[in-house]
Amino acid sequence: MSLAVSFAANKPIVKSFWALGTDIKFKFYEQGFESALEKALKYLFWAESKMSVFNPKSEIAKLNKFGLYFPIKLSPDIYQLIEMAVEHSKMTDGYFDIAVKNLVDLWNNCRHKNQMPDKYQIEKILFSVGSENIRLLSNYRVRLKNATKIDLGGIAKGFIADKIKEIFYHHGINSAIVDLGGHILAIGKKGESLWKVGIQHPSKNRGEIIGIIEVSDTSVVTSASYERYYNIQGKKLSHIISPKTGYPVEDFISSVTVISSNSTFADAMSTALFAMGFKKAINYIQKTRLDAIVITTTREIYLTPNLKEKFICTDDSYRVISTNEVIVL
C-alpha cells in the first residue's frame, strides 16, 4: 500500500521509526505530543511482537504451530483482531481472508525457485483456506482446523491505527498524521482546513500522485500491486492472492483506495476489493455504499459519489467516473 501526504505552509514535527517491516512516520501540528507518542509506540511495538508471522515467539506464530492440536490462548486485543478479521471475511464472501498463510508460503517458495506451482498444489492448499477453519472459543482461545495458518498482514496496520487514534484522542491530540507505511491516519484537521492526502500514481515513481483527496478524522488505505509483486519465470504477478482461486489476482485494477473512519475496516476492504476484481468490486461498492477509489490499467478512476467533491485528479490522461454511472453485469 502506498500513499503520499501533501502539506501546505506550516511544517510539522516529524518523528520516524522502523516497525511493521516499513517506515513509520508521525507528523504533529501541535505541541505536547510526547506522552501520546510514547504510548502509541509502546502499543505499536507490543502489537508487532504479538502479531508477526516472522517472530517465532509471537502469539500468531504459536497459534500457527500448535493451534491445530489444541486451543491457544491469546491476548484480548489479538483475539479481538482475529474476531474482526473473521467478520470481515464473512462480509466480503471470503475475498478478505487471514487464513491464507499456506498460500503465501507456497508462492514465496515458487518465487525463490522461479517455478510456477502446479494446480494440484493449489487445490490441496485451498482446503486450508477460509475463515471457517478458525474456531473462536471462550476465554480468548482460538483453534485452527484443516492445517490452516493465518497471516494478519492484511488487517494489522488498520487495527493498530485505530488503537493509536484512541490513544491520541485520549491525550488531546487534535491535529496529526500517522503514516504506517502507506496506511494514512488523519487525526482531526490541519488547523481549520481538511487534510490533503495524495493518492499514489500507479504507473509512476513513489511519491508521484494521481490525485488528492481531502479528509478529516479518517483513514485512507490503498491496496495495489505496483510496489510488491511476485516475479516468476519472467512473469510479474500481484502479491495479493485470491483466496478463491489460490492464484495471484489478475485483473485490470491498478489500485483500490478505501476511505473510512474505521481503519481496520478500510484495511480489510481495500484488500478484499482488489481481490474481487473490477466487476465484483464495483458491484460490492454500489451495494454497500462504502467510500472508495478504484483506478484501472485502462486509465480510469472510479469514485464513489461521496468523494466526488473531495477528489482532485492531477493526471488529465485519466478519466474520472462515478461508480453510480457504471452498470456491471
C-alpha positions, 0 to 999 in steps of 0.5 A: 500500500502506498500513499503520499501526504501533501502539506501546505505552509506550516511544517510539522514535527516529524518523528520516524521509526522502523516497525511493521517491516516499513517506515513509520512516520508521525507528523504533529501540528501541535505541541505536547505530543510526547506522552501520546507518542510514547504510548502509541509506540509502546502499543505499536511495538507490543502489537508487532511482537504479538502479531508477526508471522516472522517472530517465532515467539509471537502469539500468531506464530504459536497459534500457527504451530500448535493451534491445530492440536489444541486451543491457544490462548491469546491476548484480548486485543489479538483475539479481538483482531482475529474476531474482526478479521473473521467478520470481515471475511464473512462480509466480503464472501471470503475475498478478505481472508487471514487464513491464507498463510499456506498460500503465501508460503507456497508462492514465496517458495515458487518465487525463490525457485522461479517455478510456477506451482502446479494446480494440484498444489493449489487445490490441496492448499485451498482446503486450508483456506477460509475463515471457517477453519478458525474456531473462536472459543471462550476465554480468548482461545482460538483453534485452527482446523484443516492445517490452516495458518493465518497471516494478519498482514492484511488487517494489522496496520488498520487495527493498530491505527485505530488503537493509536487514534484512541490513544491520541484522542485520549491525550488531546491530540487534535491535529496529526498524521500517522503514516504506517507505511502507506496506511494514512491516519488523519487525526482531526484537521490541519488547523481549520482546513481538511487534510490533503492526502495524495493518492499514489500514481500507479504507473509512476515513481513513489511519491508521484500522485494521481490525485488528492483527496481531502479528509478529516478524522479518517483513514485512507488505505490503498491496496495495489500491486505496483510496489510488491509483486511476485516475479516468476519465470519472467512473469510479474504477478500481484502479491495479493492472492485470491483466496478463491482461486489460490492464484495471484489476482489478475485483473485490470485494477491498478489500485483500490483506495478505501476511505473510512473512519474505521481503519481496520475496516478500510484495511480489510476492504481495500484488500478484499476489493482488489481481490474481487476484481473490477466487476465484483468490486464495483458491484460490492461498492454500489451495494454497500455504499462504502467510500472508495477509489478504484483506478484501472490499467485502462486509465480510469478512476472510479469514485464513489459519489461521496468523494466526488467533491473531495477528489482532485485528479492531477493526471488529465490522461485519466478519466474520472467516473462515478461508480453510480454511472457504471452498470456491471453485469 
